[in-house]
Amino acid sequence: MVLHSSASWSISFKLCLVPIARSYDWPTGHLIVLHYITERLVTEYELLRLKEEAEQANETKSHFLAQMNHELRILLSAIMGYAERRKLWFDCAGLQSAPQTCWRIARI
C-alpha cells in the first residue's frame, strides 16, 4: 500500500488487518497494523540494480578474456611455428646444435 507518491519519492506500508474476537463469537473489532517498508523496498531496488551491474560487468569480462585468449593463441602459435622452423632449418643444415632458446620454445 502506497500512502503518498510523487515523481521523486513515495512512502510504502504493508497493511495487516487482524480480527479481534472474544472466544468463538463474531469478531468484536479489528486490529490494523501498518509496517513501514519504504526502506526495505529501496534496499531491494538497490540490490537488484547492483546485481544487474555485476552481471553486466561479468559478461564484459568474459567477452574480454575470450578475445584475449584468442589473440594470445594466435601469437603463441606464430612463435611456436617460428621455433619449429628454426629447429628444422638447423637439422636440415646439418648443424649439431640450435640455440637453446629455440629448443626451449619448441618444447612448450
N, C-alpha and C positions, 0 to 999 in steps of 0.2 A: 504494500500500500504506500503510495507516494502522497504525502500531505501537501508539499509545495514543490513546484518545479519551475525552473526558468532555464534560459539558454545556458547559463553558466553553472548552476548548482541545483541540487534537489535534496530533499530530506526524505529518507525512506524508513518505514516502520513495518514490522511484522505484527499483524493483529491476531490475537488469540482470544476466543470467546469461550469461557468455561461456565457451564451451568452450575448453579448452587442449589442444592435440594436438602431438605431435612428428611432423612431416611429414604423411603421409596415413593414419596409423593411427587407431584409435579414440581418442576423447578420453581423455586421462590425468587430467584434472581439470577443474574449473570455477572461473572467477573470478567472484566475486559483487561487484557494485558497487552501492552504495546512494547515491542522490543525494537530499540533503535539499531538499525542495521546499515546505516549510511556508510560508516567507516569500513564495515566488512565488505560491502559492495565495491567501495573504492579500492580496497586492498585486492579483492578478487580481480577487478578490472586491471589493475597494475600488474599483478602476477601473470594474467593472461597475455598482456601486451609484452612483458619481458620474456615470456616463454616463446612467443612468436618471433621476437627479435633474435633469441638464442637459436631457434630452429633455422632462421634465415642465415645467420652467421655460420652455423654448422654446414648448411648446404653450400654456401660460398666457399668455405674452407675445403670441403670435399672436392668441389669442382677445381679449385686451385691446385690441390695435391694431385688430382688425376692429370691435369695438364702438365704439371712439373714432372710427374713420373714419366709421362710420355716423352717430354723433351729430354730428360736425363737418359732415358733408354736409348734414344736416337744418338745422343752424344757418346755414350759408352759403347754402343755398337760400332760407331766410327773408330773410336780409339782401339777397340779390340781388333777390328778388321785391319787397321794400320799395323798393329803389333804383329798380327799373324802374317801379314805380307812381308814385314821386315824379317821375321823369322824364316819364312820360306826363301826369301832372297838370299839370306846368309847361308841357308842349307844348300841352295842351288849353286851358289857361287863357290862352294867348297870351302868356305871359311870354317874354322874349327869352332869359334865361339862368337855369338852375337852379344851385343852389350847386355849387361844384366837387367837393365830396365825393360828391354823387350821381352825377356823371359818372364819377368815378374808380371808384366801387364798381360801377357798371353795366358798365364796360369789362372788369372782371376775368373 
